[in-house]
Amino acid sequence: MLEEKVFEELISIVGAERCKRSKEDLLTYCYDACIHEYLPDAVVFPKSAQEVAHIMKTASAHNIFVTPRGAGSGLGGEALAKYGGIVICFSMMNRILEINTANRYAVVEPGVVIADLQKAVERAGLFYPPDPGSSAVATMGGSVAMNAGGMRGVKYGVTKDYLLGLEIVLPSGEMMMTGTVTSKDVTGYDLTRLICGSEGTLALVTRINVRLLPKPKTKRTLLAIYNSIDAAGDTVSKIIEAGIVPATLELMDKRLIKALDDFTHLGFPLDAEAVLLMDVDGDPETVENQVALVADFCRRQGAREVRVSSSEKENEQLWFARRSAFGAVARMRPTCLIEDATVPVSFLTATIKKVIEICERNRVQVAVLAHAGDGNMHPLMLCDQRDEEEMARVNKSMDEIVDYALSVGGTLSGEHGIGVNKARYLPKQLSETSLKMMKAIKRTFDPQCILNPGGFLDYGAL
Ligand SMILES: Cc1cc2nc3c(=O)[nH]c(=O)nc-3n(C[C@H](O)[C@H](O)[C@H](O)COP(=O)(O)OP(=O)(O)OC[C@H]3O[C@@H](n4cnc5c(N)ncnc54)[C@H](O)[C@@H]3O)c2cc1C
């Protein structure tokens, strides 16, 4: 519980309207997109970096835990106040401050929704590529803290590839800048990329400078349909090996195809074992050539049919369906857990088979989705978190998937992060020395260990 005098200090910083502590208000901030729930003691909604700095000065003076929060769409419990304290929600710091066409960058506050930035820069003929499936709600601050990836990672990379600089507030309340707005900058340690992916454990991001690209002139979407999931998986590794670079390369298995079709009624092939959904973008002439190349390649790898979209509307419908994947399967069982282990792309087919084998053996219902071009698996495990026996089987499956991914040179998480969910696996991938270094970095930024204490470096273990 926060002492009354602390609450009064918070009110003196942001006003009573932007400082919540009633049970019904707090309940809204006790969960994200994973299955854990922790109630904070207060939620505050700053409107400026100065307010954030004041809040942190108060928190550090009273040794109170603080957890930053964007839209709460994280899948691993990263924005949850596991040990109570204050949640700083950035939803009211949501201004796009600058779109600079001459130097191709934008400056935004952390609460800007990713899709809003994408639309705004596209109106100026520019392009912000990072595109997580949650871009309609997820914030720029959350995506920086998570180093979010998404559908276009295969060609365009992830959030960290577009960061030029950050304004941050340290847990002590001090403010500082990392980086600049220039596309090159090697002055000192790269603190921008250290903050990126730190899951809100090192500093609070209050302003973000991002690099922009020219908007691709055109885009076509292809749907390659397979009677064998192996052939679909092999196509992906061979596309990458051949040096063909689609903008997106997603794989969906038959269970997901059915769920999506039930949800969208878009005429997905219900008798197929798997489909690949791909975008090719660029200049019209290049795109036409690439479409023919990719379609031909898929057919030669065993696709029974390749559908090519003929209009922007069709592109959008197919991607709307893909973005609906979690919602579509969430209708099937009360709980949906999404795994995120990632493997070198040449192990994609073997990993898909292994995931299906593990889930079948443990009697866990699974639908396979993957940002396949990155080797980033997203098996969707359908279950009921109220059933302890079933959850034990789900957890066993996750353990086995993680072990397999690591055994082939993969990683615990490609993009969804570690959070509360995967912290227990860290020693499987990171050496003692690595963990020691990470803890030392955490202590340098946050000697009192007050920032996101339930994050992947749980303060109990620091
Ligand atoms: C349907 C769905 C699809 C998704 N698809 C993808 C995908 O394709 N790719 C992908 O990478 N992820 C995906 N995600 C996961 C999630 O949406 C991303 O991680 C996203 O970037 C989180 O943004 P958020 O604003 O919701 O952050 P939150 O969930 O609120 O917070 C995430 C982390 O960021 C920290 N944080 C938030 N704001 C700040 C700030 N200003 N300063 C410091 N730390 C901060 C929080 O403390 C927390 O650790 C998906 C999630 C869902 C529900």
The ligand as an SDF file (V2000), in Angstrom:
LIG
                    3D

 53 58  0  0  0  0  0  0  0  0999 V2000
   -2.3770   -9.7450  -30.8410 C   0  0  0  0  0  0  0  0  0  0  0  0
   -0.9340   -9.4410  -30.5310 C   0  0  0  0  0  0  0  0  0  0  0  0
    0.0050   -9.5050  -31.5410 C   0  0  0  0  0  0  0  0  0  0  0  0
    1.3440   -9.2140  -31.2780 C   0  0  0  0  0  0  0  0  0  0  0  0
    2.2410   -9.2840  -32.2920 N   0  0  0  0  0  0  0  0  0  0  0  0
    3.5230   -8.9810  -32.0660 C   0  0  0  0  0  0  0  0  0  0  0  0
    4.4740   -9.0510  -33.1240 C   0  0  0  0  0  0  0  0  0  0  0  0
    4.1500   -9.3760  -34.2730 O   0  0  0  0  0  0  0  0  0  0  0  0
    5.7640   -8.7310  -32.8330 N   0  0  0  0  0  0  0  0  0  0  0  0
    6.1570   -8.3390  -31.5820 C   0  0  0  0  0  0  0  0  0  0  0  0
    7.3410   -8.0510  -31.3700 O   0  0  0  0  0  0  0  0  0  0  0  0
    5.2820   -8.2920  -30.5610 N   0  0  0  0  0  0  0  0  0  0  0  0
    3.9810   -8.5890  -30.7660 C   0  0  0  0  0  0  0  0  0  0  0  0
    3.0880   -8.5400  -29.7320 N   0  0  0  0  0  0  0  0  0  0  0  0
    3.5670   -8.1660  -28.3920 C   0  0  0  0  0  0  0  0  0  0  0  0
    3.3900   -6.6710  -28.0010 C   0  0  0  0  0  0  0  0  0  0  0  0
    2.2930   -6.1010  -28.6660 O   0  0  0  0  0  0  0  0  0  0  0  0
    4.6440   -5.8570  -28.2730 C   0  0  0  0  0  0  0  0  0  0  0  0
    5.6860   -6.2630  -27.4280 O   0  0  0  0  0  0  0  0  0  0  0  0
    4.4590   -4.3400  -28.1050 C   0  0  0  0  0  0  0  0  0  0  0  0
    5.6160   -3.6790  -28.5160 O   0  0  0  0  0  0  0  0  0  0  0  0
    4.1360   -3.9280  -26.6740 C   0  0  0  0  0  0  0  0  0  0  0  0
    3.7350   -2.5680  -26.6810 O   0  0  0  0  0  0  0  0  0  0  0  0
    2.7910   -1.9940  -25.5320 P   0  0  0  0  0  0  0  0  0  0  0  0
    2.6190   -0.5400  -25.7810 O   0  0  0  0  0  0  0  0  0  0  0  0
    1.5610   -2.7710  -25.4210 O   0  0  0  0  0  0  0  0  0  0  0  0
    3.7190   -2.2100  -24.2680 O   0  0  0  0  0  0  0  0  0  0  0  0
    3.3460   -2.8250  -22.8460 P   0  0  0  0  0  0  0  0  0  0  0  0
    2.8580   -4.2210  -22.9990 O   0  0  0  0  0  0  0  0  0  0  0  0
    2.4930   -1.8890  -22.1010 O   0  0  0  0  0  0  0  0  0  0  0  0
    4.7800   -2.8370  -22.1750 O   0  0  0  0  0  0  0  0  0  0  0  0
    5.7750   -3.6690  -22.6910 C   0  0  0  0  0  0  0  0  0  0  0  0
    7.0940   -3.3670  -21.9660 C   0  0  0  0  0  0  0  0  0  0  0  0
    7.4940   -2.0530  -22.2770 O   0  0  0  0  0  0  0  0  0  0  0  0
    7.7370   -1.3040  -21.0840 C   0  0  0  0  0  0  0  0  0  0  0  0
    7.3900    0.0730  -21.4150 N   0  0  0  0  0  0  0  0  0  0  0  0
    6.2380    0.5360  -21.9570 C   0  0  0  0  0  0  0  0  0  0  0  0
    6.3480    1.8570  -22.1770 N   0  0  0  0  0  0  0  0  0  0  0  0
    7.5830    2.2360  -21.7530 C   0  0  0  0  0  0  0  0  0  0  0  0
    8.2800    3.4760  -21.7080 C   0  0  0  0  0  0  0  0  0  0  0  0
    7.7630    4.6000  -22.1660 N   0  0  0  0  0  0  0  0  0  0  0  0
    9.5180    3.4790  -21.1800 N   0  0  0  0  0  0  0  0  0  0  0  0
   10.1070    2.3450  -20.7090 C   0  0  0  0  0  0  0  0  0  0  0  0
    9.4990    1.1520  -20.7430 N   0  0  0  0  0  0  0  0  0  0  0  0
    8.2460    1.0980  -21.2600 C   0  0  0  0  0  0  0  0  0  0  0  0
    6.8640   -1.9680  -20.0440 C   0  0  0  0  0  0  0  0  0  0  0  0
    7.3510   -1.7770  -18.7370 O   0  0  0  0  0  0  0  0  0  0  0  0
    6.9930   -3.4230  -20.4500 C   0  0  0  0  0  0  0  0  0  0  0  0
    8.1940   -3.9450  -19.9350 O   0  0  0  0  0  0  0  0  0  0  0  0
    1.7460   -8.8540  -29.9650 C   0  0  0  0  0  0  0  0  0  0  0  0
    0.7970   -8.8090  -28.9420 C   0  0  0  0  0  0  0  0  0  0  0  0
   -0.5220   -9.1010  -29.2100 C   0  0  0  0  0  0  0  0  0  0  0  0
   -1.5240   -9.0310  -28.0880 C   0  0  0  0  0  0  0  0  0  0  0  0
  1  2  1  0
  2  3  1  0
  2 52  2  0
  3  4  2  0
  4  5  1  0
  4 50  1  0
  5  6  2  0
  6  7  1  0
  6 13  1  0
  7  8  2  0
  7  9  1  0
  9 10  1  0
 10 11  2  0
 10 12  1  0
 12 13  2  0
 13 14  1  0
 14 15  1  0
 14 50  1  0
 15 16  1  0
 16 17  1  0
 16 18  1  0
 18 19  1  0
 18 20  1  0
 20 21  1  0
 20 22  1  0
 22 23  1  0
 23 24  1  0
 24 25  2  0
 24 26  1  0
 24 27  1  0
 27 28  1  0
 28 29  2  0
 28 30  1  0
 28 31  1  0
 31 32  1  0
 32 33  1  0
 33 34  1  0
 33 48  1  0
 34 35  1  0
 35 36  1  0
 35 46  1  0
 36 37  1  0
 36 45  1  0
 37 38  2  0
 38 39  1  0
 39 40  1  0
 39 45  2  0
 40 41  1  0
 40 42  2  0
 42 43  1  0
 43 44  2  0
 44 45  1  0
 46 47  1  0
 46 48  1  0
 48 49  1  0
 50 51  2  0
 51 52  1  0
 52 53  1  0
M  END
$$$$
